[in-house]
Amino acid sequence: MRKAIFRDMGACVNCKACIIACKVKHMSYPYAGLSKLAKPKGRNLINVYQSGPEIRGDRVYQSFVSIACMHCEEAPCIRVCPMSAIYKHTQTGITLVDRGKCIGCKVCLWVCPYGAPSFDEAGKLVLCDLCIDRLNESKKAACEAACPAAAIFVGTPEEVAELQAKKAVQRIERGIIT
């Protein structure tokens, strides 16, 4: 069954639990920063970016965006990889990497609209794999399971579209148009 991911920018609180869970799951050791604003050190498959704070009228707006591989349906990284190291898992549509084929040319990084590709110590591409092994066991992806704000959801494209629509209606009802 095809999988997709939804990251709710309005719900993310920048706790970095998703980053730490991902690092633990993929044995990329999490070195905690000295403050809440410090990024955990080491390779990140997930990055959290801050937008704001910004004052509009009498309200302060600030949001955080959790970015990782979005597993694009028509992934440009797959098209440009000179070694065909990036491919789609046939059942789930998850974008995966054959690290044995990767030559570390970084062309995938140049075309990714999200800036998601990360490279390990050997210079080889490492992408979020949506914890495909956990999904196969009917478990949540590590980042989704760890998120205390429920800002990350992995499901079918139809479930993600339905959730996006509900969130949009909620934002309109609360008068939050950003």
DRENPA-3360 file (N, C-alpha, C; in nm, 2 decimals, always signed):
BEGIN
1 = MRKAIFRD = +0.08/-0.12/+0.00/+0.00/+0.00/+0.00/+0.09/+0.12/+0.00 ~ +0.06/+0.22/-0.09/+0.14/+0.34/-0.10/+0.13/+0.42/+0.03 ~ +0.25/+0.48/+0.06/+0.26/+0.56/+0.18/+0.29/+0.71/+0.15 ~ +0.25/+0.80/+0.24/+0.28/+0.94/+0.22/+0.30/+1.00/+0.36 ~ +0.36/+1.11/+0.37/+0.38/+1.17/+0.50/+0.32/+1.31/+0.51 ~ +0.27/+1.35/+0.62/+0.22/+1.48/+0.65/+0.29/+1.54/+0.77 ~ +0.34/+1.66/+0.75/+0.40/+1.73/+0.86/+0.33/+1.86/+0.88 ~ +0.27/+1.87/+1.00/+0.18/+1.99/+1.04/+0.27/+2.10/+1.10;
9 = MGACVNCK = +0.30/+2.20/+1.01/+0.38/+2.31/+1.06/+0.32/+2.38/+1.18 ~ +0.19/+2.39/+1.18/+0.13/+2.46/+1.29/+0.13/+2.39/+1.43 ~ +0.15/+2.26/+1.42/+0.16/+2.18/+1.54/+0.30/+2.16/+1.60 ~ +0.40/+2.17/+1.51/+0.54/+2.14/+1.56/+0.58/+2.24/+1.66 ~ +0.64/+2.19/+1.77/+0.68/+2.28/+1.88/+0.84/+2.29/+1.89 ~ +0.91/+2.23/+1.79/+1.05/+2.24/+1.79/+1.12/+2.16/+1.90 ~ +1.06/+2.05/+1.95/+1.12/+1.98/+2.05/+1.23/+1.89/+2.00 ~ +1.24/+1.86/+1.88/+1.34/+1.78/+1.81/+1.33/+1.63/+1.85;
17 = ACIIACKV = +1.21/+1.59/+1.90/+1.19/+1.45/+1.93/+1.20/+1.36/+1.81 ~ +1.15/+1.42/+1.69/+1.16/+1.34/+1.57/+1.30/+1.32/+1.52 ~ +1.38/+1.42/+1.54/+1.53/+1.41/+1.50/+1.59/+1.30/+1.59 ~ +1.57/+1.31/+1.72/+1.64/+1.22/+1.81/+1.59/+1.07/+1.78 ~ +1.46/+1.05/+1.77/+1.40/+0.92/+1.74/+1.46/+0.86/+1.61 ~ +1.47/+0.95/+1.51/+1.53/+0.90/+1.38/+1.68/+0.86/+1.40 ~ +1.75/+0.94/+1.48/+1.89/+0.91/+1.50/+1.91/+0.78/+1.58 ~ +1.82/+0.76/+1.68/+1.83/+0.63/+1.76/+1.79/+0.52/+1.67;
25 = KHMSYPYA = +1.68/+0.53/+1.59/+1.64/+0.42/+1.50/+1.75/+0.38/+1.40 ~ +1.82/+0.48/+1.35/+1.91/+0.45/+1.24/+2.06/+0.45/+1.29 ~ +2.07/+0.45/+1.43/+2.20/+0.44/+1.49/+2.30/+0.55/+1.45 ~ +2.24/+0.67/+1.43/+2.32/+0.79/+1.41/+2.32/+0.87/+1.54 ~ +2.41/+0.84/+1.62/+2.41/+0.88/+1.76/+2.37/+1.03/+1.78 ~ +2.27/+1.05/+1.87/+2.22/+1.18/+1.90/+2.30/+1.25/+2.01 ~ +2.37/+1.36/+1.97/+2.45/+1.43/+2.07/+2.36/+1.55/+2.10 ~ +2.31/+1.56/+2.22/+2.22/+1.67/+2.26/+2.29/+1.80/+2.26;
33 = GLSKLAKP = +2.22/+1.91/+2.22/+2.28/+2.04/+2.22/+2.28/+2.10/+2.36 ~ +2.34/+2.21/+2.38/+2.34/+2.27/+2.52/+2.22/+2.35/+2.55 ~ +2.14/+2.38/+2.45/+2.01/+2.46/+2.47/+1.90/+2.39/+2.39 ~ +1.78/+2.44/+2.42/+1.67/+2.39/+2.34/+1.68/+2.43/+2.19 ~ +1.75/+2.54/+2.16/+1.76/+2.58/+2.03/+1.87/+2.52/+1.95 ~ +1.96/+2.45/+2.02/+2.08/+2.38/+1.96/+2.03/+2.26/+1.88 ~ +2.09/+2.24/+1.76/+2.06/+2.12/+1.68/+2.13/+2.00/+1.74 ~ +2.07/+1.88/+1.74/+2.14/+1.76/+1.78/+2.25/+1.74/+1.68;
41 = KGRNLINV = +2.37/+1.71/+1.72/+2.49/+1.70/+1.63/+2.48/+1.56/+1.56 ~ +2.56/+1.55/+1.45/+2.56/+1.43/+1.37/+2.47/+1.44/+1.25 ~ +2.47/+1.34/+1.17/+2.39/+1.34/+1.05/+2.24/+1.34/+1.08 ~ +2.17/+1.43/+1.01/+2.03/+1.44/+1.03/+1.95/+1.40/+0.91 ~ +1.86/+1.31/+0.92/+1.77/+1.27/+0.81/+1.65/+1.37/+0.82 ~ +1.63/+1.43/+0.93/+1.52/+1.53/+0.95/+1.58/+1.66/+1.00 ~ +1.54/+1.77/+0.95/+1.58/+1.90/+0.99/+1.46/+1.98/+1.03 ~ +1.46/+2.06/+1.13/+1.35/+2.15/+1.17/+1.40/+2.29/+1.15;
49 = YQSGPEIR = +1.32/+2.36/+1.08/+1.35/+2.50/+1.05/+1.25/+2.60/+1.11 ~ +1.29/+2.71/+1.17/+1.20/+2.80/+1.23/+1.16/+2.91/+1.14 ~ +1.04/+2.95/+1.15/+0.98/+3.07/+1.08/+0.92/+3.16/+1.18 ~ +0.97/+3.28/+1.19/+0.93/+3.38/+1.29/+1.02/+3.38/+1.41 ~ +0.99/+3.44/+1.52/+0.86/+3.50/+1.55/+0.84/+3.63/+1.46 ~ +0.71/+3.65/+1.44/+0.67/+3.77/+1.36/+0.54/+3.82/+1.42 ~ +0.53/+3.96/+1.43/+0.41/+4.02/+1.49/+0.33/+4.07/+1.38 ~ +0.20/+4.03/+1.38/+0.10/+4.08/+1.29/-0.02/+4.12/+1.37;
57 = GDRVYQSF = -0.04/+4.25/+1.37/-0.15/+4.31/+1.45/-0.11/+4.29/+1.60 ~ -0.20/+4.23/+1.67/-0.17/+4.20/+1.81/-0.13/+4.06/+1.84 ~ -0.10/+3.98/+1.74/-0.06/+3.84/+1.75/+0.08/+3.82/+1.71 ~ +0.14/+3.72/+1.78/+0.28/+3.68/+1.75/+0.27/+3.54/+1.68 ~ +0.33/+3.53/+1.56/+0.33/+3.40/+1.49/+0.47/+3.34/+1.48 ~ +0.48/+3.22/+1.51/+0.60/+3.15/+1.49/+0.57/+3.00/+1.46 ~ +0.64/+2.95/+1.37/+0.61/+2.81/+1.33/+0.74/+2.74/+1.30 ~ +0.74/+2.61/+1.30/+0.85/+2.52/+1.27/+0.82/+2.43/+1.16;
65 = VSIACMHC = +0.91/+2.40/+1.08/+0.89/+2.31/+0.96/+0.98/+2.19/+0.98 ~ +0.93/+2.07/+0.99/+1.01/+1.95/+0.99/+1.03/+1.90/+0.85 ~ +1.15/+1.90/+0.80/+1.18/+1.86/+0.66/+1.26/+1.73/+0.66 ~ +1.22/+1.64/+0.58/+1.29/+1.52/+0.55/+1.25/+1.48/+0.41 ~ +1.29/+1.36/+0.36/+1.25/+1.32/+0.23/+1.10/+1.31/+0.23 ~ +1.04/+1.37/+0.13/+0.89/+1.37/+0.12/+0.84/+1.26/+0.03 ~ +0.93/+1.18/-0.02/+0.89/+1.06/-0.10/+0.80/+1.10/-0.22 ~ +0.84/+1.20/-0.29/+0.77/+1.26/-0.40/+0.72/+1.15/-0.50;
73 = EEAPCIRV = +0.60/+1.16/-0.55/+0.55/+1.06/-0.64/+0.63/+1.06/-0.77 ~ +0.67/+1.18/-0.82/+0.75/+1.19/-0.94/+0.89/+1.25/-0.89 ~ +0.96/+1.17/-0.81/+1.08/+1.22/-0.75/+1.19/+1.26/-0.85 ~ +1.23/+1.39/-0.85/+1.33/+1.44/-0.94/+1.47/+1.37/-0.91 ~ +1.49/+1.33/-0.79/+1.62/+1.27/-0.75/+1.64/+1.14/-0.83 ~ +1.53/+1.07/-0.84/+1.54/+0.94/-0.92/+1.57/+0.96/-1.06 ~ +1.51/+1.06/-1.12/+1.54/+1.09/-1.26/+1.68/+1.13/-1.29 ~ +1.74/+1.20/-1.20/+1.88/+1.26/-1.23/+1.99/+1.17/-1.18;
81 = CPMSAIYK = +1.97/+1.07/-1.10/+2.08/+0.99/-1.04/+2.15/+0.92/-1.15 ~ +2.28/+0.95/-1.18/+2.35/+0.89/-1.29/+2.37/+0.74/-1.27 ~ +2.36/+0.69/-1.15/+2.39/+0.55/-1.12/+2.26/+0.47/-1.09 ~ +2.14/+0.53/-1.10/+2.02/+0.46/-1.07/+2.02/+0.41/-0.93 ~ +2.08/+0.48/-0.83/+2.09/+0.43/-0.70/+1.97/+0.47/-0.62 ~ +1.88/+0.56/-0.67/+1.76/+0.60/-0.60/+1.64/+0.53/-0.67 ~ +1.55/+0.47/-0.60/+1.44/+0.40/-0.66/+1.32/+0.41/-0.57 ~ +1.21/+0.37/-0.62/+1.08/+0.36/-0.55/+1.05/+0.21/-0.50;
89 = HTQTGITL = +1.02/+0.19/-0.38/+0.97/+0.06/-0.33/+0.84/+0.04/-0.40 ~ +0.82/-0.07/-0.47/+0.70/-0.09/-0.55/+0.57/-0.10/-0.47 ~ +0.57/-0.16/-0.36/+0.44/-0.16/-0.28/+0.41/-0.03/-0.21 ~ +0.50/+0.04/-0.16/+0.47/+0.15/-0.07/+0.50/+0.29/-0.14 ~ +0.58/+0.29/-0.25/+0.61/+0.42/-0.31/+0.72/+0.50/-0.23 ~ +0.78/+0.43/-0.13/+0.88/+0.50/-0.05/+1.01/+0.51/-0.14 ~ +1.07/+0.63/-0.13/+1.19/+0.65/-0.20/+1.31/+0.59/-0.12 ~ +1.38/+0.50/-0.18/+1.49/+0.43/-0.12/+1.62/+0.45/-0.19;
97 = VDRGKCIG = +1.73/+0.41/-0.13/+1.87/+0.43/-0.19/+1.94/+0.29/-0.18 ~ +2.00/+0.26/-0.30/+2.09/+0.14/-0.30/+2.23/+0.20/-0.28 ~ +2.28/+0.20/-0.16/+2.40/+0.26/-0.12/+2.52/+0.20/-0.19 ~ +2.51/+0.08/-0.24/+2.62/+0.02/-0.31/+2.64/+0.08/-0.45 ~ +2.53/+0.14/-0.50/+2.54/+0.21/-0.63/+2.57/+0.36/-0.62 ~ +2.54/+0.42/-0.51/+2.56/+0.56/-0.49/+2.71/+0.60/-0.50 ~ +2.74/+0.71/-0.58/+2.88/+0.75/-0.59/+2.90/+0.89/-0.52 ~ +2.80/+0.94/-0.46/+2.81/+1.06/-0.38/+2.82/+1.19/-0.46;
105 = CKVCLWVC = +2.77/+1.19/-0.58/+2.78/+1.30/-0.67/+2.70/+1.42/-0.63 ~ +2.60/+1.40/-0.54/+2.51/+1.51/-0.49/+2.42/+1.57/-0.59 ~ +2.40/+1.51/-0.71/+2.31/+1.57/-0.81/+2.16/+1.56/-0.75 ~ +2.14/+1.46/-0.67/+2.00/+1.45/-0.61/+1.97/+1.57/-0.52 ~ +2.07/+1.62/-0.45/+2.06/+1.73/-0.36/+2.03/+1.86/-0.44 ~ +2.09/+1.87/-0.55/+2.07/+1.99/-0.64/+1.92/+2.00/-0.69 ~ +1.86/+1.88/-0.71/+1.72/+1.89/-0.77/+1.61/+1.87/-0.67 ~ +1.64/+1.83/-0.54/+1.54/+1.81/-0.44/+1.48/+1.94/-0.40;
113 = PYGAPSFD = +1.34/+1.95/-0.42/+1.28/+2.08/-0.38/+1.28/+2.10/-0.23 ~ +1.31/+2.00/-0.15/+1.31/+2.02/-0.01/+1.44/+2.02/+0.06 ~ +1.55/+2.00/-0.02/+1.68/+2.00/+0.03/+1.70/+1.88/+0.13 ~ +1.63/+1.77/+0.11/+1.63/+1.66/+0.20/+1.75/+1.57/+0.20 ~ +1.81/+1.55/+0.08/+1.92/+1.45/+0.09/+2.03/+1.48/+0.19 ~ +2.08/+1.38/+0.25/+2.19/+1.39/+0.35/+2.29/+1.29/+0.31 ~ +2.42/+1.32/+0.35/+2.53/+1.23/+0.31/+2.60/+1.18/+0.43 ~ +2.64/+1.06/+0.43/+2.71/+1.00/+0.55/+2.86/+1.03/+0.54;
121 = EAGKLVLC = +2.93/+0.98/+0.63/+3.08/+1.00/+0.65/+3.15/+0.95/+0.52 ~ +3.10/+0.86/+0.45/+3.16/+0.80/+0.33/+3.12/+0.88/+0.20 ~ +3.03/+0.99/+0.22/+2.98/+1.07/+0.11/+2.87/+1.01/+0.04 ~ +2.81/+0.90/+0.09/+2.70/+0.83/+0.02/+2.56/+0.89/+0.07 ~ +2.47/+0.89/-0.02/+2.33/+0.94/+0.01/+2.26/+0.86/+0.11 ~ +2.20/+0.93/+0.21/+2.12/+0.87/+0.31/+1.98/+0.94/+0.31 ~ +1.87/+0.87/+0.29/+1.74/+0.93/+0.29/+1.65/+0.87/+0.40 ~ +1.56/+0.95/+0.44/+1.45/+0.90/+0.53/+1.38/+0.78/+0.45;
129 = DLCIDRLN = +1.37/+0.67/+0.51/+1.30/+0.56/+0.45/+1.16/+0.53/+0.51 ~ +1.11/+0.63/+0.58/+0.98/+0.62/+0.65/+0.98/+0.50/+0.75 ~ +1.09/+0.46/+0.79/+1.10/+0.34/+0.88/+1.02/+0.22/+0.82 ~ +1.05/+0.19/+0.69/+0.98/+0.09/+0.62/+0.97/-0.04/+0.69 ~ +1.07/-0.07/+0.77/+1.07/-0.20/+0.85/+0.96/-0.19/+0.96 ~ +0.95/-0.07/+1.02/+0.84/-0.05/+1.12/+0.70/-0.05/+1.06 ~ +0.69/+0.01/+0.94/+0.56/+0.01/+0.87/+0.52/-0.13/+0.83 ~ +0.61/-0.21/+0.79/+0.58/-0.35/+0.76/+0.53/-0.43/+0.88;
137 = ESKKAACE = +0.57/-0.38/+1.00/+0.52/-0.45/+1.12/+0.40/-0.38/+1.18 ~ +0.34/-0.29/+1.10/+0.22/-0.22/+1.14/+0.25/-0.12/+1.26 ~ +0.37/-0.07/+1.27/+0.41/+0.03/+1.37/+0.42/+0.16/+1.30 ~ +0.42/+0.26/+1.38/+0.44/+0.40/+1.32/+0.59/+0.42/+1.29 ~ +0.62/+0.51/+1.20/+0.76/+0.56/+1.18/+0.81/+0.61/+1.31 ~ +0.94/+0.60/+1.34/+1.00/+0.65/+1.46/+0.96/+0.80/+1.49 ~ +0.97/+0.88/+1.39/+0.95/+1.02/+1.41/+0.80/+1.05/+1.45 ~ +0.71/+0.98/+1.38/+0.57/+0.99/+1.41/+0.54/+0.95/+1.55;
145 = AACPAAAI = +0.59/+0.83/+1.59/+0.57/+0.78/+1.72/+0.62/+0.87/+1.83 ~ +0.74/+0.94/+1.81/+0.80/+1.02/+1.91/+0.74/+1.16/+1.92 ~ +0.67/+1.20/+1.82/+0.62/+1.34/+1.82/+0.51/+1.37/+1.92 ~ +0.54/+1.45/+2.03/+0.44/+1.47/+2.13/+0.33/+1.56/+2.09 ~ +0.35/+1.64/+1.98/+0.25/+1.73/+1.93/+0.17/+1.67/+1.81 ~ +0.19/+1.54/+1.78/+0.12/+1.47/+1.67/+0.13/+1.56/+1.54 ~ +0.25/+1.61/+1.52/+0.27/+1.70/+1.40/+0.31/+1.62/+1.28 ~ +0.34/+1.49/+1.30/+0.38/+1.40/+1.19/+0.29/+1.29/+1.17;
153 = FVGTPEEV = +0.24/+1.26/+1.05/+0.15/+1.15/+1.02/+0.20/+1.08/+0.90 ~ +0.21/+0.95/+0.90/+0.24/+0.86/+0.79/+0.12/+0.78/+0.76 ~ +0.07/+0.78/+0.64/-0.05/+0.70/+0.60/-0.06/+0.69/+0.45 ~ -0.17/+0.65/+0.41/-0.19/+0.64/+0.26/-0.21/+0.79/+0.21 ~ -0.19/+0.81/+0.08/-0.21/+0.94/+0.02/-0.35/+0.99/+0.05 ~ -0.45/+0.91/+0.05/-0.59/+0.95/+0.07/-0.60/+0.99/+0.22 ~ -0.54/+0.92/+0.31/-0.55/+0.96/+0.45/-0.48/+1.10/+0.48 ~ -0.36/+1.11/+0.41/-0.29/+1.24/+0.42/-0.37/+1.35/+0.37;
161 = AELQAKKA = -0.43/+1.33/+0.25/-0.51/+1.44/+0.19/-0.63/+1.48/+0.28 ~ -0.69/+1.38/+0.34/-0.81/+1.40/+0.43/-0.76/+1.48/+0.55 ~ -0.65/+1.44/+0.61/-0.59/+1.52/+0.72/-0.56/+1.66/+0.69 ~ -0.50/+1.68/+0.57/-0.46/+1.81/+0.52/-0.59/+1.90/+0.51 ~ -0.69/+1.84/+0.46/-0.82/+1.92/+0.44/-0.88/+1.96/+0.57 ~ -0.88/+1.86/+0.67/-0.93/+1.89/+0.81/-0.85/+2.00/+0.87 ~ -0.71/+2.00/+0.86/-0.63/+2.10/+0.92/-0.65/+2.23/+0.85 ~ -0.67/+2.24/+0.72/-0.70/+2.36/+0.66/-0.83/+2.43/+0.71;
169 = VQRIERGI = -0.93/+2.35/+0.72/-1.06/+2.39/+0.77/-1.05/+2.45/+0.91 ~ -0.97/+2.38/+1.00/-0.94/+2.42/+1.14/-0.87/+2.56/+1.14 ~ -0.78/+2.58/+1.05/-0.70/+2.70/+1.04/-0.80/+2.82/+1.00 ~ -0.88/+2.79/+0.90/-0.98/+2.89/+0.86/-1.07/+2.93/+0.97 ~ -1.12/+2.82/+1.04/-1.22/+2.85/+1.15/-1.15/+2.93/+1.26 ~ -1.02/+2.91/+1.29/-0.95/+2.99/+1.39/-0.90/+3.12/+1.34 ~ -0.93/+3.15/+1.21/-0.88/+3.28/+1.15/-0.73/+3.29/+1.13 ~ -0.67/+3.17/+1.12/-0.52/+3.17/+1.09/-0.50/+3.15/+0.95;
177 = IT = -0.47/+3.25/+0.87/-0.44/+3.24/+0.73/-0.29/+3.29/+0.71 ~ -0.20/+3.20/+0.70/-0.06/+3.23/+0.68/+0.00/+3.16/+0.56;
% end
